[in-house]
Amino acid sequence: MESILPRIPNEKLKLIRDLLRSQKQIQMRLAITKVISIEDNDVVECSQSLQFSEHGKPTNRTTTVTLYLVKRAKGWQIADMPIS
C-alpha cells in the first residue's frame, strides 16, 4: 500500500491493515461521478462504497474519493490520491 499511496500517514495505514486483517470479506465499489481533463492530466471524483463487518454487524460506508491521474506512454497512472 505504501507504494501506491506513499503519503499515507502511519496511523491511517495501521487502521487499514487492522481492518483488512479482521475481515473475511470486504466489498468495495468505485463509481466515477466527475472527470475533469486538463491536457495529459485528469482529476477523477468517485463515490466509494464499502461493505464489511464491524463488531459482528454488517456495516456500509460511502465516501467521496478523488484521484489525480497522469497520462503515461502505457496508459493512465494514479499520480496522487489525497487521504482524508
MDTraj code that builds the backbone (N, CA, C; nanometers):
import mdtraj as md
import numpy as np

residues = "MET GLU SER ILE LEU PRO ARG ILE PRO ASN GLU LYS LEU LYS LEU ILE ARG ASP LEU LEU ARG SER GLN LYS GLN ILE GLN MET ARG LEU ALA ILE THR LYS VAL ILE SER ILE GLU ASP ASN ASP VAL VAL GLU CYS SER GLN SER LEU GLN PHE SER GLU HIS GLY LYS PRO THR ASN ARG THR THR THR VAL THR LEU TYR LEU VAL LYS ARG ALA LYS GLY TRP GLN ILE ALA ASP MET PRO ILE SER".split()
xyz = np.array([
    [0.0813, -0.1187, 0.0000],
    [0.0000, 0.0000, 0.0000],
    [0.0860, 0.1256, 0.0000],
    [0.2014, 0.1181, 0.0627],
    [0.2868, 0.2359, 0.0682],
    [0.3342, 0.2767, -0.0709],
    [0.3528, 0.1798, -0.1622],
    [0.3993, 0.2142, -0.2960],
    [0.2897, 0.2818, -0.3773],
    [0.1631, 0.2473, -0.3508],
    [0.0515, 0.3095, -0.4219],
    [0.0189, 0.4449, -0.3611],
    [0.0222, 0.4516, -0.2285],
    [-0.0117, 0.5746, -0.1563],
    [0.1033, 0.6124, -0.0634],
    [0.2128, 0.6659, -0.1180],
    [0.3305, 0.6920, -0.0347],
    [0.3105, 0.7957, 0.0745],
    [0.2090, 0.8805, 0.0611],
    [0.1874, 0.9863, 0.1611],
    [0.0934, 0.9445, 0.2729],
    [0.0528, 0.8194, 0.2770],
    [-0.0427, 0.7764, 0.3788],
    [0.0243, 0.7801, 0.5171],
    [-0.0369, 0.8473, 0.6133],
    [0.0210, 0.8524, 0.7482],
    [0.0233, 0.7125, 0.8122],
    [0.1212, 0.6881, 0.8952],
    [0.1373, 0.5562, 0.9577],
    [0.0144, 0.5134, 1.0374],
    [-0.0510, 0.6075, 1.1073],
    [-0.1685, 0.5703, 1.1861],
    [-0.2850, 0.5278, 1.0965],
    [-0.3009, 0.5926, 0.9801],
    [-0.4051, 0.5518, 0.8840],
    [-0.3712, 0.4151, 0.8248],
    [-0.2453, 0.3940, 0.7927],
    [-0.2011, 0.2660, 0.7384],
    [-0.2286, 0.1525, 0.8361],
    [-0.2034, 0.1765, 0.9650],
    [-0.2304, 0.0750, 1.0671],
    [-0.3801, 0.0451, 1.0753],
    [-0.4644, 0.1488, 1.0701],
    [-0.6097, 0.1283, 1.0733],
    [-0.6565, 0.0432, 0.9554],
    [-0.6044, 0.0739, 0.8365],
    [-0.6425, -0.0022, 0.7176],
    [-0.5967, -0.1471, 0.7293],
    [-0.4735, -0.1683, 0.7711],
    [-0.4218, -0.3056, 0.7871],
    [-0.5026, -0.3833, 0.8899],
    [-0.5336, -0.3206, 1.0031],
    [-0.6133, -0.3881, 1.1068],
    [-0.7514, -0.4257, 1.0540],
    [-0.8138, -0.3347, 0.9781],
    [-0.9448, -0.3633, 0.9206],
    [-0.9358, -0.4824, 0.8248],
    [-0.8361, -0.4816, 0.7368],
    [-0.8221, -0.5908, 0.6405],
    [-0.7949, -0.7246, 0.7085],
    [-0.7148, -0.7240, 0.8128],
    [-0.6832, -0.8487, 0.8839],
    [-0.8037, -0.9039, 0.9597],
    [-0.8923, -0.8165, 1.0036],
    [-1.0050, -0.8602, 1.0856],
    [-1.1254, -0.9065, 1.0027],
    [-1.1189, -0.8921, 0.8724],
    [-1.2339, -0.9206, 0.7876],
    [-1.2162, -1.0498, 0.7079],
    [-1.3260, -1.1204, 0.6899],
    [-1.3271, -1.2344, 0.5988],
    [-1.3603, -1.1874, 0.4577],
    [-1.4381, -1.0794, 0.4503],
    [-1.4792, -1.0279, 0.3205],
    [-1.5032, -0.8777, 0.3296],
    [-1.4525, -0.8058, 0.2304],
    [-1.4777, -0.6629, 0.2176],
    [-1.5182, -0.6383, 0.0729],
    [-1.6270, -0.5680, 0.0545],
    [-1.6676, -0.5285, -0.0799],
    [-1.6456, -0.3799, -0.0947],
    [-1.5772, -0.3425, -0.2034],
    [-1.5545, -0.2019, -0.2306],
    [-1.5955, -0.1750, -0.3748],
    [-1.6702, -0.0678, -0.3929],
    [-1.7119, -0.0270, -0.5265],
    [-1.6771, 0.1195, -0.5450],
    [-1.6243, 0.1503, -0.6639],
    [-1.5975, 0.2881, -0.7020],
    [-1.6841, 0.3215, -0.8224],
    [-1.7551, 0.4316, -0.8145],
    [-1.8355, 0.4801, -0.9268],
    [-1.7890, 0.6209, -0.9594],
    [-1.7466, 0.6418, -1.0824],
    [-1.6994, 0.7736, -1.1243],
    [-1.8177, 0.8696, -1.1279],
    [-1.8006, 0.9831, -1.0605],
    [-1.9069, 1.0831, -1.0575],
    [-1.8717, 1.2089, -1.1369],
    [-1.7403, 1.2324, -1.1579],
    [-1.6989, 1.3534, -1.2296],
    [-1.5568, 1.3362, -1.2807],
    [-1.5309, 1.3827, -1.4029],
    [-1.3961, 1.3805, -1.4599],
    [-1.3653, 1.5193, -1.5148],
    [-1.2502, 1.5716, -1.4753],
    [-1.2028, 1.6996, -1.5279],
    [-1.0696, 1.6720, -1.5967],
    [-1.0634, 1.6983, -1.7278],
    [-0.9417, 1.6742, -1.8054],
    [-0.8682, 1.8044, -1.8306],
    [-0.7371, 1.8013, -1.8049],
    [-0.6504, 1.9153, -1.8325],
    [-0.5249, 1.8599, -1.8994],
    [-0.5205, 1.8686, -2.0319],
    [-0.4103, 1.8154, -2.1132],
    [-0.3887, 1.6678, -2.0816],
    [-0.2732, 1.6308, -2.0299],
    [-0.2431, 1.4899, -2.0006],
    [-0.2706, 1.4527, -1.8552],
    [-0.3558, 1.5299, -1.7896],
    [-0.3902, 1.5031, -1.6503],
    [-0.5416, 1.4988, -1.6363],
    [-0.5897, 1.4113, -1.5523],
    [-0.7322, 1.4045, -1.5206],
    [-0.7509, 1.4074, -1.3695],
    [-0.8550, 1.4754, -1.3260],
    [-0.8993, 1.4698, -1.1877],
    [-1.0299, 1.3918, -1.1908],
    [-1.0337, 1.2813, -1.1184],
    [-1.1495, 1.1925, -1.1204],
    [-1.2088, 1.1858, -0.9805],
    [-1.3352, 1.2246, -0.9693],
    [-1.4064, 1.2117, -0.8426],
    [-1.4910, 1.0853, -0.8492],
    [-1.4869, 1.0070, -0.7418],
    [-1.5600, 0.8806, -0.7354],
    [-1.6393, 0.8725, -0.6051],
    [-1.7464, 0.7981, -0.6106],
    [-1.8193, 0.7602, -0.4904],
    [-1.7704, 0.6209, -0.4526],
    [-1.7194, 0.6068, -0.3316],
    [-1.6662, 0.4788, -0.2839],
    [-1.7621, 0.4199, -0.1818],
    [-1.8053, 0.2976, -0.2061],
    [-1.8924, 0.2259, -0.1133],
    [-1.8174, 0.1069, -0.0570],
    [-1.8183, 0.0953, 0.0756],
    [-1.7557, -0.0178, 0.1441],
    [-1.8616, -0.0948, 0.2201],
    [-1.8532, -0.2274, 0.2133],
    [-1.9384, -0.3150, 0.2931],
    [-1.8470, -0.4127, 0.3659],
    [-1.8602, -0.4173, 0.4989],
    [-1.7776, -0.5071, 0.5804],
    [-1.8471, -0.5283, 0.7135],
    [-1.7875, -0.6099, 0.7969],
    [-1.8437, -0.6389, 0.9280],
    [-1.7661, -0.5612, 1.0335],
    [-1.8398, -0.4913, 1.1216],
    [-1.7772, -0.4158, 1.2300],
    [-1.8393, -0.4613, 1.3614],
    [-1.7581, -0.5199, 1.4475],
    [-1.8059, -0.5751, 1.5746],
    [-1.9190, -0.6757, 1.5514],
    [-1.9043, -0.7553, 1.4445],
    [-2.0020, -0.8585, 1.4136],
    [-2.1276, -0.8111, 1.3439],
    [-2.1367, -0.6825, 1.3129],
    [-2.2550, -0.6280, 1.2468],
    [-2.2189, -0.5782, 1.1070],
    [-2.3053, -0.6055, 1.0079],
    [-2.2793, -0.5539, 0.8728],
    [-2.2753, -0.4015, 0.8731],
    [-2.1773, -0.3460, 0.8045],
    [-2.1580, -0.2017, 0.8007],
    [-2.1421, -0.1559, 0.6564],
    [-2.2059, -0.0458, 0.6234],
    [-2.1924, 0.0169, 0.4922],
    [-2.1413, 0.1583, 0.5120],
    [-2.0423, 0.1951, 0.4333],
    [-1.9900, 0.3316, 0.4382],
    [-1.9732, 0.3827, 0.2955],
    [-2.0132, 0.5063, 0.2739],
    [-1.9967, 0.5693, 0.1436],
    [-1.9220, 0.7008, 0.1623],
    [-1.8173, 0.7196, 0.0827],
    [-1.7375, 0.8414, 0.0878],
    [-1.7047, 0.8864, -0.0545],
    [-1.6494, 1.0050, -0.0657],
    [-1.6017, 1.0551, -0.1943],
    [-1.4508, 1.0408, -0.1986],
    [-1.3997, 0.9909, -0.3105],
    [-1.2561, 0.9727, -0.3309],
    [-1.2162, 1.0523, -0.4545],
    [-1.1047, 1.1237, -0.4458],
    [-1.0530, 1.1987, -0.5602],
    [-0.9206, 1.1376, -0.6033],
    [-0.9100, 1.1078, -0.7324],
    [-0.7876, 1.0533, -0.7901],
    [-0.7295, 1.1544, -0.8877],
    [-0.6001, 1.1752, -0.8820],
    [-0.5302, 1.2592, -0.9779],
    [-0.4520, 1.1662, -1.0694],
    [-0.4892, 1.1643, -1.1976],
    [-0.4273, 1.0742, -1.2939],
    [-0.3383, 1.1516, -1.3894],
    [-0.2325, 1.0848, -1.4365],
    [-0.1437, 1.1429, -1.5359],
    [-0.1276, 1.0410, -1.6481],
    [-0.1275, 1.0896, -1.7726],
    [-0.1150, 1.0009, -1.8880],
    [0.0319, 0.9671, -1.9108],
    [0.0595, 0.8383, -1.9187],
    [0.1942, 0.7878, -1.9461],
    [0.1924, 0.7177, -2.0818],
    [0.3062, 0.6761, -2.1289],
    [0.3157, 0.6092, -2.2588],
    [0.2306, 0.4818, -2.2636],
    [0.2213, 0.4105, -2.1528],
    [0.1484, 0.2829, -2.1498],
    [0.0082, 0.2963, -2.0917],
    [-0.0403, 0.4166, -2.0711],
    [-0.1749, 0.4345, -2.0173],
    [-0.1763, 0.5364, -1.9053],
    [-0.2831, 0.5321, -1.8263],
    [-0.3017, 0.6272, -1.7172],
    [-0.2466, 0.5712, -1.5873],
    [-0.1910, 0.6588, -1.5047],
    [-0.1337, 0.6198, -1.3759],
    [-0.1865, 0.7143, -1.2680],
    [-0.2124, 0.6593, -1.1498],
    [-0.2535, 0.7432, -1.0374],
    [-0.1311, 0.8205, -0.9901],
    [-0.1400, 0.9535, -0.9982],
    [-0.0308, 1.0392, -0.9538],
    [-0.0466, 1.0726, -0.8053],
    [-0.1719, 1.0864, -0.7625],
    [-0.1971, 1.1205, -0.6224],
    [-0.3398, 1.0825, -0.5870],
    [-0.3589, 1.0455, -0.4622],
    [-0.4909, 1.0174, -0.4069],
    [-0.4881, 1.0689, -0.2642],
    [-0.5290, 1.1940, -0.2455],
    [-0.5221, 1.2525, -0.1106],
    [-0.5979, 1.1692, -0.0084],
    [-0.5399, 1.1542, 0.1076],
    [-0.6007, 1.0780, 0.2166],
    [-0.6761, 1.1753, 0.3054],
    [-0.8052, 1.1456, 0.3276],
    [-0.8829, 1.2344, 0.4150],
    [-0.9073, 1.1672, 0.5471],
])
top = md.Topology()
chain = top.add_chain()
for i, resn in enumerate(residues, 1):
    res = top.add_residue(resn, chain, resSeq=i)
    for name in ("N", "CA", "C"):
        top.add_atom(name, md.element.get_by_symbol(name[0]), res)
traj = md.Trajectory(xyz[None], top)
